[in-house]
Amino acid sequence: MTAATFIPVPIAILTVSDSRTEATDKSGQLLVEHLTAAGHTLAEKKIVPDDIYQIRAIVSRWIVDAGVQAIITTGGTGVTGRDGTPEAI
């Protein structure tokens, strides 16, 4: 049996929030810390309001970007009428 070769993956992080900023985005910061500690690279990190069209625009851009191989989202999971992340994705 041969050992698996680690391949670092460029990952994009999307925080969906109407209230977070780079200074207060703890979940996004934690995800970046963990992915880089694991040896992966941060392709891009964005914070967007909980708006279906803005979420779709960013995710769609990342999907066609060869420099992004995985996308992780955080936030946008409340139960109010503004929470549209599942519908956007």
N, C-alpha and C positions, 0 to 999 in steps of 0.2 A: 504494500500500500504506500503510495506516495503522499507526501504532505501537500496540502492545498496551498496555493500561492495567494497571498493577500493582494487584492487589487483595490486601491483607494478609489472611491466613487465621489464625483463632484455633486454635491447636494445643495438644493435651494431650500431656504426656510421662509415660509410665509406666515406671518402673524396677522390674524384677522381680528381687529378691535377698533371700536370707536373711541377708545380712551387711552390706549397705550402709545408710548413714544419710545424711542431708542433707549432713553434713560430708565423707563419703567417696564420694559418688556422682559420680564424675568423668564418666562417660558421660552421665548425665542433665544435669549442669551444662553440659557441652560442647554438647549438643543445644539447651538453652535459649539459650546464647550465640549459636549459629549461627542459630537461627530468628529471634531478635530482631534480630541484625545484618542479616539479610536483609529485615527490615521486617515480619515476621509478629508476632503477639501470642501470649503464653503464656496459654492458657485455664486450665490447671491442671497441676500436677506432683505425682505421687504416687510413693511407694516402697511396694511390697507384697512380702510373702514369696512364695516360689514355691509358691503354693497355687492350684489350678485355680479354686476357688470364689471366692476373693478377687479373682483376676484378672478373672474373668468379671463379678463384681459391679461393679467399677469401669469396665471397658470398656462394659458394658451401660448404665450410667448416662451415660457420655459419648456413646454412640451416640444416645440420645434427647434430649440436651442441645443445643438450638439454638446455644448459645454455644461449642460445640466442632465444628469443621469437619474436623479431621484428628486422628489419634491416631498417635503414634510410640511404639513400645516398645523397650526396651533391657534386656539381661540375660535371665536365665532360659533360657539356651541350652546348659546343660551336658549331660552324658550320664548323670546318675545318675537313680535312681528318683524323685527329688523334682522333677525339671525337667519341668514340665507346661505351659509357656507355649504351645507349638504346639497342644496339645489344648484348652487354655482358649480360645484365640482362634479 
